[in-house]
């Protein structure tokens, strides 16, 4: 049996996009990996992110918003940045991790009615889910 892999999802505030991907990767990878998420800042977990994940049967309500420095000692196999800001400001990890990047729109910046904002969160959630499935197939076969 191969050792569990460590996966870090990194975003600006560890509030929305990284939390969505964190939730899907835990579901998809199960015992194959330990999944972490962090930000280069901490903004708290966005309640709308929790809501749209719950709609898809995944509870991220217990997640916390963590700063990337908290995981400096973790030997990551994969570091996935989910926004351009995090990629540009990402600290250099003393690791041989594969660093992957996908820039998702920030649903926290959505404007409009409550329903329009929620629709943006759902759209980003669906993009993140598709990415999580592709990542899992590609790297965990």
Protein Blocks (a to p, Z undefined) as FASTA:
>chain_A
ZZddddddddfkommmmmmmmmmmmmmnmmmbccddddfbdebjafklmmmmmmnopafk
lpccddfklmmmpccfbdcdfbfklmmmpccdddfbdcdddddddfklpgcdfklmmmmm
mmmmmmmmmmmmmmmmmmnZZ
